[in-house]
Amino acid sequence: MGNTRYGEWRVVGFMPTATIIDVRRQGDGSVQGDGDGWVFDADGQRYWGRHGAAGLLLTAATDDGVAVLLQHRAIWSHQGGTWGLPGGARDSHETVEQAAVREAFEEAGISGDELDVVDAVVTHSASSGWTYTTVLAQAASLLATTPNGESTELRWVPIAKVAELPLHPGLAAAWPGLVDRLG
């Protein structure tokens, strides 16, 4: 079956596990939502995001040090019940920074105007060419958040306490290197 476009809908994947996503053509000709879908490696591993994925590691200074914004993933989501970064699939027209900021807005209600992107690092890559990029950003203060259906909770967590949570396996593997980058 592959990828087939039906009007404003596209079927992504192969039966019987195809995913139907809503795609919208933008004024500049780009397609919003064309990144949604699984990428499968030869070893059977699957990764969300046809063009890779990105997450936002947002930090803010507190009286006691630095906190990071974490998302408690909805149980129905991939690796549900774990703590991770707001993030998700990158659309074909987006940079990793744009994707991470868009996902943070969708999942946490955080506007790109409220943060400064300072770095981006590929924290996972697969043999298929799929990558997950963690985008590091800073906020001037602990921003208010609004969770969507992909989150059971959003929480500002002191850096020293992050590793105590049941982390998404990708974040758990990348966390020591990310802490080093945060200084």
C-alpha positions as CSV (number, residue, x, y, z in Angstrom):
1,M,0.0,0.0,0.0
2,G,2.7,2.5,0.9
3,N,1.9,6.2,1.1
4,T,-1.3,7.2,-0.7
5,R,-2.9,10.6,-0.8
6,Y,-6.7,10.8,-0.6
7,G,-7.8,14.4,-0.9
8,E,-6.9,16.0,2.4
9,W,-5.9,12.7,4.1
10,R,-2.9,10.5,3.6
11,V,-2.4,6.9,4.6
12,V,1.1,6.3,6.0
13,G,2.6,2.9,6.5
14,F,1.8,-0.6,5.4
15,M,-1.3,-2.6,6.3
16,P,-2.4,-3.8,8.8
17,T,-0.8,-1.0,10.9
18,A,-1.3,2.0,8.6
19,T,-1.8,5.4,10.2
20,I,-4.2,7.9,8.8
21,I,-3.1,11.5,9.3
22,D,-4.5,14.8,8.4
23,V,-2.2,16.8,6.1
24,R,-2.7,20.5,5.1
25,R,-1.1,22.3,2.3
26,Q,0.3,25.7,3.5
27,G,0.4,28.9,1.6
28,D,4.1,28.4,0.7
29,G,3.4,25.0,-0.7
30,S,4.7,23.0,2.2
31,V,2.7,20.3,3.9
32,Q,1.8,20.5,7.6
33,G,1.7,17.1,9.2
34,D,3.6,15.2,6.6
35,G,6.2,14.0,9.2
36,D,3.7,11.9,11.1
37,G,4.3,8.2,10.7
38,W,6.7,5.4,11.7
39,V,10.1,4.7,10.3
40,F,11.2,1.1,10.5
41,D,14.8,-0.1,10.7
42,A,15.9,-3.4,9.3
43,D,16.2,-4.8,12.8
44,G,12.5,-4.1,13.5
45,Q,13.0,-1.0,15.6
46,R,10.4,1.7,14.9
47,Y,10.8,5.4,15.3
48,W,8.1,8.1,15.1
49,G,8.7,10.8,12.5
50,R,9.1,10.2,8.8
51,H,11.7,13.1,8.6
52,G,13.1,12.5,12.1
53,A,11.9,13.9,15.4
54,A,12.9,16.7,17.7
55,G,12.3,17.6,21.3
56,L,12.7,20.8,23.4
57,L,14.9,20.7,26.5
58,L,13.7,24.0,28.0
59,T,15.5,25.3,31.1
60,A,14.8,28.2,33.4
61,A,16.7,29.6,36.4
62,T,15.2,29.2,39.8
63,D,16.2,30.3,43.3
64,D,17.7,26.9,43.8
65,G,19.4,26.4,40.5
66,V,18.0,25.3,37.1
67,A,14.9,23.5,36.3
68,V,13.9,21.7,33.0
69,L,10.4,21.3,31.6
70,L,9.3,17.6,31.4
71,Q,6.2,16.0,30.0
72,H,4.6,12.9,31.7
73,R,3.6,11.1,28.5
74,A,0.0,9.9,28.2
75,I,-0.3,6.1,28.7
76,W,-1.7,5.6,25.2
77,S,1.4,7.2,23.6
78,H,4.6,5.4,22.6
79,Q,6.5,4.8,25.8
80,G,3.5,6.1,27.7
81,G,3.8,6.7,31.4
82,T,7.4,7.8,31.1
83,W,8.8,11.4,31.5
84,G,10.2,13.0,28.4
85,L,10.6,16.3,26.5
86,P,7.8,18.0,24.6
87,G,8.6,16.9,21.1
88,G,7.6,14.8,18.1
89,A,7.8,14.3,14.4
90,R,9.5,16.8,12.2
91,D,7.7,17.9,9.0
92,S,9.6,18.0,5.7
93,H,9.8,21.8,5.6
94,E,11.0,22.3,9.2
95,T,14.4,22.7,10.8
96,V,14.9,20.7,14.0
97,E,14.6,23.9,15.9
98,Q,11.3,24.8,14.3
99,A,9.9,21.3,14.9
100,A,10.9,21.3,18.6
101,V,9.4,24.8,19.2
102,R,6.2,23.8,17.3
103,E,5.8,20.6,19.4
104,A,6.4,22.5,22.6
105,F,3.6,24.9,21.7
106,E,1.3,22.0,20.7
107,E,2.0,19.9,23.8
108,A,2.8,22.5,26.5
109,G,1.3,25.8,25.2
110,I,4.8,27.4,25.2
111,S,5.3,30.0,22.5
112,G,8.6,30.4,20.7
113,D,8.6,34.0,21.7
114,E,9.0,33.0,25.3
115,L,12.4,31.2,24.8
116,D,15.8,31.4,23.3
117,V,17.2,28.4,21.4
118,V,20.9,28.0,22.3
119,D,22.0,24.6,20.8
120,A,20.8,21.5,19.1
121,V,22.3,18.0,19.4
122,V,21.4,14.7,17.7
123,T,20.9,12.4,20.7
124,H,19.8,9.3,18.8
125,S,20.3,8.1,15.2
126,A,19.2,4.9,13.6
127,S,20.6,2.8,10.7
128,S,17.6,4.0,8.5
129,G,18.9,7.6,8.8
130,W,16.2,8.6,11.3
131,T,17.4,11.0,14.0
132,Y,16.2,12.5,17.2
133,T,17.5,16.0,17.9
134,T,17.3,17.6,21.3
135,V,17.0,21.4,21.0
136,L,18.3,23.2,24.1
137,A,16.6,26.4,24.9
138,Q,16.3,28.8,27.8
139,A,13.3,30.7,29.3
140,A,13.6,33.8,31.5
141,S,11.4,32.2,34.1
142,L,9.3,29.1,34.9
143,L,6.7,29.5,32.2
144,A,3.1,28.6,32.7
145,T,2.1,25.4,30.7
146,T,-1.0,24.0,29.2
147,P,-0.9,20.2,28.6
148,N,-2.7,18.7,25.6
149,G,-4.0,15.1,25.3
150,E,-0.5,13.7,24.9
151,S,0.5,14.7,28.4
152,T,-0.8,13.6,31.8
153,E,1.3,16.3,33.4
154,L,3.9,19.0,32.6
155,R,6.3,19.8,35.4
156,W,9.4,22.0,35.9
157,V,11.9,19.6,37.5
158,P,15.3,20.6,39.1
159,I,18.1,19.2,37.0
160,A,19.4,17.1,39.9
161,K,16.0,15.4,40.3
162,V,15.4,14.4,36.6
163,A,17.2,11.1,36.7
164,E,15.0,10.0,39.6
165,L,11.9,9.9,37.4
166,P,11.0,7.0,35.1
167,L,12.4,8.6,31.9
168,H,11.6,7.8,28.3
169,P,14.4,5.4,27.3
170,G,15.7,7.8,24.7
171,L,15.9,10.6,27.3
172,A,17.4,8.3,29.9
173,A,20.2,7.3,27.5
174,A,20.9,10.9,26.4
175,W,20.5,12.6,29.8
176,P,24.1,12.4,31.1
177,G,25.4,14.0,27.9
178,L,22.7,16.7,28.0
179,V,23.5,17.6,31.6
180,D,27.1,18.1,30.5
181,R,25.9,20.5,27.7
182,L,23.8,22.4,30.2
183,G,26.9,23.1,32.3
